[in-house]
Structures are given as C-alpha cells and as structure tokens.
C-alpha cells in the first residue's frame, strides 16, 4: 500500500489570499492552460499552475518561499485564456502583495500599506513632521510664507541642512536596511527550496547574474515587452514602466548631484555652485530634472490609462496598484506645481504645494520596502538568483 501524504491546509492563509486579490482561485480545475500560454514560464516545472493548486490547498509555506511568484511580470495573458476565469495572474500578484506586507519589520507598516483605511496614518506621519518644521521656521522668521529678496525660496522655510537632508538621510538608511533584511530573507527562502535546473547550463556567480539581470532586463525592460500580446494595453504597460523607470533615474541623478555638491561644497568650495538651489532653468541639472518630471508624468498617463481600461473580468487592479500610482502622481504634480508657483512668485500657494511635495516624496521613499514599487528590488534579486541557480538561464 502506498504511503499516505497528509496535507494540512492553512485556511486563514487561503482567506487572506482571497481578500488581497486571489478571490477566484477556487475556480481553477488544473487544466494547465495558464502555464502553457505564459510567454515567460520555464518549460521545466512551469508556473502558475502549481501555484494555483498550492493556493487551493492552503500550502502557505510552499507559496511564500516560491521564487516563481517573482518571475511573473503580470501580463495577464494566463487570466485572459483561463476557461474558468480563475485569474492566475491576480493570484501571483496577490502573493507578491502579501510578501511586501510581511517581508521585513515593522510589519505594522505592511498592514497599513494593505488597506485604504490606513491611508490617513501613512499621510499623517510626514504631514505632522513637516508641519512642525514649518511652524518652527515660521515662528523664527515671523511669517508662514517668507520671501527672500522678494522671491519664494523653499530653503528659507525648509533648510536642507537641518530639515530636508537629515530626515531623508535617515529614511534612506532605514529603507536600505529594510531592503537588506528583505533580500537576505528572500535568498534564505530560495536556498531552502528544491532547485529546478537546466541540464548543461553553466551557472554564473550571483554578482555576475545580478549585473546581467540589470543590464539585460531592468535597463531595457525587455521582459515587460515580451510579457503579453501586442495589444494597446500591453504597449501602454511597456512604455509606461520604461518612462517611469528612466524618470526616476533622472530625478535620482539630480538629487544626488545636489546633495553631493551641497555637502561636498563645504570642503571643496568650487562644488557648491553646482548644487545651489533654486537653479536657473537653463542649468543642465535643472534641465535633467524637468526631463525626469516629464518622463514621470507621461509614464503615469500610460499606466493610469491602462489601469482604467483593464477588463476586470480578466485582471483586477488592487489597492496596491492604485496606491502606488496615486503617490507617484502626487510626487510628480506637486513637484511641477511647486516649480511653477515659485516662478510665478505666489508664496502662499507655492509653500503649501511644496509642503505637499515633501509629504508625497516621504510616502514614496519611506514606505518603499512595503509597497508595490519594492518589486524593483525584490524581483531583480529573484531574477538574478534564478539565473545564478539555473532556474532561469541567461537570455530567458
């Protein structure tokens, strides 16, 4: 008589998974259409069929440590072709959302990021911090809307040396530590799982696999273009992600130049003018900043239009999707608005919009490890690990 295998489903896990986007998983009857039509799934031990049955059985441990949930790029083709409407793409997206929520401490932030009812808390934290700074500076200057030589100068109200830079510096350190802990946890989980290898594949070292992944996939978004059919929504996704990515790259370079020039200028005086703000519109750094802002907004238009046009019978937009789009819209519009209002020299509106800009930038960066944008780090690491172990050979 064959040995019996006892399965102990985690029913609470199934309920939670259904609540965060996997509500249709019970419709799956294991026809394997999803794995067949997926353009990215490896031929050996493909996804997402196995993830669907694991989810139905409540096998939490197998799912939360499954590298394949990160290899999926959520094109939705599996959901479109599913004859039962089980929406495998939504299931894998829901699993990633659960991973963002629990991967690193404090898990309270992950809980807050998972539901709209906690949005006031996420907003209130930076709003109170910067309102206190505003009130203290207003008391020192004798006005809430100071003018310097008749002009709006944001540094007068929010000095970089002891308001902007220290706060965001600490936030950046916290985010870096959180990502480090999350990456360690991911790799430890992947290491503990059985490996599916490609025969004859010469495995690169992890660092080389990471470099190849960034060069071959992140910088070009090749997988986004391969993922899905050549429909308008697929093109919107590819263009939107690519523009958003390079918009962030441009703004990161600008921020780095300003910070290095400002602090380095205290030791090397000729650096100081490079990062001095406000910059003239013809400054190369300012031009790069405006190019980055335009890329951000155009990318957001593509992605928002796609989200609004999605057939909800095929793919669902979760709260994680709309939260991220909303925050990035807030960063882009308040950043552009703050610049235009400063140039128009309308102090009351300018300072208020800049205050909102600081809040949205804080919300984007400080909560990054628990937001959907965290996949930029986690998925990159997973793809590199998959190449390193042979789960996903180079060029696949």
C-alpha positions in Angstrom: 0.0 0.0 0.0 1.4 3.4 -0.9 2.3 5.8 1.8 -0.3 8.4 2.5 0.7 12.1 2.4 -1.1 14.3 4.9 -1.9 17.8 3.8 -2.6 20.4 6.4 -4.1 23.5 4.7 -3.8 26.9 6.3 -7.4 28.1 5.9 -6.7 31.5 7.3 -4.0 31.9 4.7 -6.5 31.0 1.9 -9.0 33.5 3.2 -6.3 36.3 3.4 -5.1 35.4 -0.1 -8.6 35.7 -1.4 -9.1 39.0 0.4 -6.0 40.6 -1.3 -6.8 39.7 -4.8 -6.9 35.9 -5.2 -10.7 35.6 -4.6 -11.2 33.5 -7.8 -8.6 30.8 -7.1 -11.2 28.2 -6.2 -12.4 28.2 -9.9 -9.2 26.6 -11.1 -9.6 22.9 -12.2 -6.0 22.4 -13.1 -6.3 22.4 -16.9 -2.7 23.9 -17.2 -3.8 26.5 -19.8 -2.1 29.2 -17.7 1.3 27.5 -17.8 1.0 26.8 -21.5 0.2 30.3 -22.6 2.6 32.1 -20.3 5.4 33.6 -22.5 7.9 33.7 -19.6 7.3 30.5 -17.7 10.2 27.9 -17.9 9.4 24.7 -19.7 10.6 22.7 -16.8 8.3 22.9 -13.7 6.4 25.8 -15.1 4.1 28.3 -13.3 1.4 29.3 -12.4 -0.4 26.0 -12.5 1.4 24.6 -9.4 0.8 27.9 -7.5 -2.9 27.6 -8.2 -3.2 24.2 -6.6 -0.9 25.1 -3.7 -3.2 28.1 -3.0 -6.3 26.0 -3.2 -4.8 23.5 -0.7 -3.6 26.4 1.6 0.1 25.4 1.4 1.4 28.7 2.8 5.0 27.6 3.3 5.4 26.5 -0.3 3.9 29.7 -1.7 5.6 32.3 0.4 9.0 30.9 -0.4 8.3 30.3 -4.1 10.7 32.1 -6.4 8.3 31.8 -9.3 5.9 34.4 -7.9 8.7 37.0 -8.6 9.5 35.7 -12.1 5.9 36.5 -13.2 5.6 40.0 -14.8 1.8 40.1 -14.5 0.9 40.5 -18.2 -2.4 38.8 -17.5 -2.3 36.5 -20.5 -2.9 33.5 -18.3 -6.0 35.1 -16.8 -7.3 36.1 -20.3 -7.0 32.5 -21.6 -8.3 30.7 -18.4 -11.5 28.9 -19.4 -12.8 29.1 -15.8 -11.9 32.7 -15.0 -9.6 31.7 -12.2 -7.3 34.7 -12.8 -3.9 33.1 -12.1 -2.2 36.5 -12.7 -4.2 38.1 -9.9 -3.2 35.2 -7.6 0.5 35.7 -8.2 0.1 39.5 -7.8 -1.8 38.9 -4.5 1.1 36.6 -3.3 3.6 39.4 -4.0 1.4 41.9 -2.2 1.4 39.5 0.8 5.2 39.3 0.5 5.5 43.1 0.6 3.4 43.2 3.7 5.4 40.6 5.7 8.9 40.5 4.3 10.5 43.0 6.7 9.7 44.6 10.0 8.0 46.7 11.2 5.1 44.6 9.8 2.7 47.3 11.0 3.7 49.4 8.0 3.0 46.4 5.8 -0.5 46.2 7.3 -1.1 50.0 6.8 0.0 49.6 3.2 -2.5 46.9 2.5 -5.8 48.8 3.0 -7.1 52.3 2.2 -8.4 52.7 5.8 -4.9 53.2 7.0 -4.0 55.8 4.3 -4.6 58.7 6.8 -1.9 57.3 9.1 0.6 57.0 6.3 -0.2 60.6 5.2 -0.2 62.0 8.8 3.3 60.8 9.7 5.2 63.1 7.2 2.4 65.7 7.4 2.9 66.2 11.1 6.7 66.1 10.8 6.9 68.9 8.2 4.1 70.9 9.7 6.1 71.1 12.9 9.2 72.2 11.0 7.0 74.8 9.1 5.6 76.2 12.3 9.0 76.4 14.0 10.6 78.2 11.0 7.5 80.5 10.6 8.0 81.5 14.3 11.7 82.2 13.7 11.0 84.2 10.5 7.8 85.9 11.7 5.8 84.7 8.7 4.4 81.4 7.3 5.2 82.5 3.7 8.7 84.1 3.7 10.2 86.0 0.7 13.9 86.4 0.2 14.7 89.5 -1.8 11.1 89.4 -2.9 11.2 85.8 -4.1 9.9 82.4 -3.0 12.9 80.4 -1.7 11.9 77.0 -0.3 15.2 76.6 1.5 14.2 79.6 3.7 11.3 77.7 5.2 12.7 74.1 4.9 16.5 74.5 5.2 18.2 71.5 3.8 21.0 71.3 6.4 18.8 70.5 9.3 15.3 69.6 7.9 15.3 68.0 4.5 18.7 66.2 4.3 18.7 64.7 7.9 15.2 63.4 7.6 15.5 61.9 4.2 19.0 60.7 5.0 17.7 58.7 8.0 14.8 57.5 5.8 17.2 56.3 3.1 19.3 54.4 5.7 16.1 52.8 7.1 15.0 51.8 3.6 18.4 50.4 2.7 18.5 48.3 5.9 14.9 47.1 5.3 15.8 46.0 1.7 19.0 44.3 3.0 17.0 42.3 5.5 14.3 41.5 2.9 16.8 40.3 0.4 18.5 38.1 3.0 15.2 36.6 3.9 14.3 36.0 0.2 17.6 34.3 -0.6 17.4 32.2 2.5 13.9 31.1 1.5 15.0 30.4 -2.1 18.1 28.4 -0.8 15.8 26.2 1.2 13.7 25.1 -1.8 14.4 22.3 -4.2 16.1 23.5 -7.4 14.9 23.1 -11.0 18.0 23.2 -13.1 18.6 23.3 -16.9 20.9 20.5 -18.0 24.3 21.7 -19.2 23.8 25.2 -18.1 26.9 26.9 -16.8 25.8 28.8 -13.8 27.2 32.4 -13.3 28.2 33.7 -9.9 25.4 35.6 -8.2 27.0 39.0 -8.7 27.5 38.3 -12.4 23.9 37.1 -12.6 22.8 40.3 -10.9 24.8 42.5 -13.3 23.4 40.6 -16.3 19.9 40.9 -15.0 20.2 44.7 -14.5 21.8 45.1 -17.9 19.6 42.7 -19.9 16.2 43.3 -18.2 16.0 46.2 -15.8 17.7 48.8 -18.1 15.7 47.7 -21.2 12.5 46.3 -19.6 12.9 43.5 -22.2 10.7 41.2 -20.1 7.9 43.7 -20.0 7.8 43.8 -23.8 7.9 40.0 -24.1 5.2 39.6 -21.5 1.8 39.6 -23.1 0.5 40.1 -26.6 0.8 43.2 -28.8 -2.4 44.9 -27.6 -2.7 48.6 -26.8 -2.8 47.8 -23.0 0.5 45.8 -23.4 2.1 48.7 -25.2 0.9 51.1 -22.5 2.4 48.9 -19.8 5.8 48.6 -21.5 6.0 52.3 -22.4 4.7 53.4 -19.0 7.1 51.3 -17.0 10.1 52.3 -19.1 9.3 56.0 -18.9 8.6 55.9 -15.2 11.9 54.0 -14.6 14.0 56.5 -16.5 12.1 59.4 -15.0 13.1 58.1 -11.6 16.7 57.5 -12.7 16.9 61.1 -13.9 15.5 62.5 -10.7 17.8 60.3 -8.6 20.8 61.6 -10.5 19.6 65.2 -9.9 19.1 64.6 -6.2 22.5 63.0 -5.9 24.2 65.9 -7.7 22.5 68.5 -5.5 23.3 66.6 -2.3 27.0 65.9 -3.2 27.6 69.4 -4.4 25.9 70.9 -1.3 27.7 68.8 1.3 30.9 68.4 -0.7 31.0 72.2 -1.3 31.6 72.7 2.4 35.0 71.0 1.9 35.6 71.8 -1.8 34.2 75.3 -2.4 34.0 75.0 -6.2 31.4 72.2 -5.9 28.9 74.4 -4.0 27.5 76.4 -7.0 26.7 73.2 -8.9 24.1 72.2 -6.3 22.9 75.7 -5.3 19.2 76.0 -5.4 17.0 77.4 -6.8 18.7 76.7 -10.1 18.1 78.7 -13.3 16.0 76.9 -15.9 19.0 76.7 -18.3 21.2 74.8 -15.8 22.0 71.3 -17.1 20.9 69.8 -13.7 17.6 71.7 -13.9 17.0 70.6 -17.5 17.6 66.9 -16.4 15.2 67.4 -13.5 12.5 68.7 -15.8 13.1 65.9 -18.3 12.7 63.4 -15.5 9.5 65.1 -14.4 8.1 64.9 -17.9 9.0 61.2 -18.2 7.4 60.6 -14.9 4.1 62.2 -15.9 3.9 60.7 -19.4 4.7 57.2 -17.9 1.9 57.8 -15.3 -0.5 58.7 -18.1 0.2 55.4 -19.9 -0.1 53.3 -16.7 -3.2 55.1 -15.4 -5.0 54.8 -18.7 -4.1 51.1 -18.8 -5.4 50.5 -15.3 -8.7 52.3 -16.1 -9.2 50.4 -19.3 -8.5 46.9 -17.9 -11.3 44.3 -18.2 -12.0 43.5 -14.6 -13.2 40.0 -15.7 -9.6 39.3 -16.8 -7.4 41.2 -14.4 -8.2 43.2 -11.2 -6.4 46.4 -10.1 -5.6 46.1 -6.4 -5.3 48.8 -3.8 -1.5 48.3 -4.0 -1.7 49.3 -7.7 -3.8 52.5 -7.1 -1.8 53.5 -4.0 1.5 53.5 -5.9 0.0 55.3 -8.9 -1.6 57.9 -6.6 1.6 58.6 -4.7 3.7 58.9 -7.8 1.1 61.3 -9.3 1.3 63.3 -6.1 5.1 63.5 -6.3 5.1 64.5 -10.0 2.2 67.1 -9.9 3.3 68.7 -6.6 6.9 68.9 -7.9 6.0 70.5 -11.1 3.4 72.7 -9.3 6.0 73.9 -6.8 8.4 74.9 -9.5 5.7 76.8 -11.5 4.3 78.6 -8.4 7.9 79.6 -7.3 8.5 81.1 -10.8 5.1 82.8 -10.6 6.1 84.1 -7.1 2.9 83.2 -5.4 4.1 82.4 -1.8 1.0 81.1 -0.1 0.2 78.5 -2.8 3.9 77.8 -3.5 4.8 76.9 0.0 1.7 74.8 0.5 2.3 72.8 -2.6 5.9 72.3 -1.7 4.8 71.1 1.7 2.5 68.5 -0.1 5.5 67.6 -2.3 7.6 66.8 0.8 4.8 64.6 2.2 4.4 62.6 -1.1 8.1 62.1 -1.5 8.3 60.8 2.0 5.4 58.4 1.4 7.1 57.2 -1.8 10.5 56.6 -0.2 9.9 55.7 3.4 7.3 53.0 2.7 9.2 51.7 -0.4 10.0 48.2 1.0 6.3 47.5 1.8 4.9 49.0 -1.5 4.5 47.5 -4.9 7.5 49.5 -6.1 9.6 47.3 -3.9 9.4 44.7 -6.7 12.1 46.7 -8.4 14.5 45.4 -5.8 12.9 42.0 -4.9 12.1 40.9 -8.5 15.6 41.9 -9.7 17.2 39.8 -6.9 14.8 36.9 -7.7 15.7 37.0 -11.4 19.4 37.2 -10.6 19.1 34.2 -8.2 17.1 32.3 -10.9 19.9 32.8 -13.4 22.5 32.0 -10.8 20.9 28.6 -9.9 19.9 27.7 -13.5 16.1 28.1 -12.9 16.1 30.9 -15.5 19.1 30.6 -17.9 20.8 33.7 -19.3 18.7 35.3 -22.0 15.5 33.7 -20.8 
